[in-house]
Amino acid sequence: MYLQSLDDTPKPWMFGVSLLLISAGVFLLIAAGRSNESIAMMPAKDTPDITSNPSAGFAGVLERNNAMAAELSSTITTSGNAQILESSSGEKLVS
């Protein structure tokens, strides 16, 4: 369609603008392809050594599990209290 309009009414500035837009698009695609080199990558997490950490065995896993269970319990309690307050006040709280 564009090429047909060039035949009908010659507008060389449209061709120039098209070339500029195409060049800008190609530049952006190339720049996006090289973005991995310019973006600082996150450092890899170092894995803890099981032999040097005394709580890394089953007991350590059990301790972490109990701590997470206690945190979940307090979160559920807080959520339940918020729902009770919400129902008693009649207003919708942000959850």
C-alpha positions in Angstrom: 0.0 0.0 0.0 2.8 2.4 0.8 4.7 1.5 -2.4 1.5 2.1 -4.4 1.0 5.5 -2.8 4.6 6.4 -3.8 3.7 5.7 -7.4 0.5 7.8 -7.2 1.9 10.8 -5.3 5.7 10.9 -4.9 6.6 11.9 -1.3 10.2 11.2 -0.8 10.1 12.5 2.8 7.9 9.5 3.7 10.5 7.2 2.4 13.2 8.9 4.5 11.0 8.8 7.6 10.4 5.1 6.9 14.1 4.4 6.7 14.7 6.3 9.9 12.0 4.3 11.7 13.3 1.0 10.4 16.9 1.9 11.4 15.7 2.8 14.9 13.8 -0.5 15.2 16.8 -2.5 14.1 19.0 -0.6 16.6 16.6 -1.3 19.4 16.4 -5.0 18.6 20.2 -5.2 18.5 20.5 -3.3 21.8 17.9 -5.5 23.4 19.8 -8.6 22.2 22.9 -7.3 24.0 21.1 -6.3 27.2 22.5 -9.4 29.1 26.0 -7.9 28.8 25.0 -4.5 30.2 22.6 -5.6 33.0 24.4 -6.6 36.2 23.5 -10.2 36.9 22.7 -11.3 40.4 25.5 -13.2 42.0 24.9 -16.9 42.5 23.9 -18.0 46.0 26.5 -20.0 47.7 25.1 -23.2 49.1 25.9 -23.9 52.7 28.2 -26.8 53.5 26.2 -29.4 55.4 29.3 -30.8 57.2 30.3 -27.4 58.6 26.8 -26.4 59.8 25.8 -28.3 62.9 22.1 -27.6 62.4 22.0 -28.6 58.8 21.0 -32.2 59.4 17.5 -33.5 60.3 17.4 -31.5 63.5 18.1 -28.2 61.6 15.3 -29.0 59.2 13.0 -29.8 62.0 13.9 -26.5 63.8 13.3 -24.5 60.6 10.0 -26.3 60.0 8.8 -25.6 63.6 9.7 -21.9 63.2 7.8 -21.7 60.0 4.8 -23.5 61.5 4.8 -21.0 64.5 5.0 -18.1 62.1 2.1 -19.5 60.0 0.1 -20.0 63.2 0.5 -16.4 64.2 -0.4 -15.2 60.7 -3.5 -17.3 60.7 -4.5 -16.0 64.1 -3.9 -12.4 63.0 -5.9 -13.0 59.8 -8.8 -14.5 61.9 -8.8 -11.5 64.2 -8.9 -9.1 61.3 -11.9 -11.0 59.8 -13.6 -10.8 63.2 -13.0 -7.0 63.4 -14.1 -6.6 59.8 -17.4 -8.4 60.4 -18.1 -6.6 63.6 -17.4 -3.1 62.1 -19.2 -3.7 58.9 -16.4 -2.1 56.8 -14.3 -4.0 54.3 -10.6 -4.1 55.4 -7.8 -4.3 52.8 -6.5 -7.9 52.7 
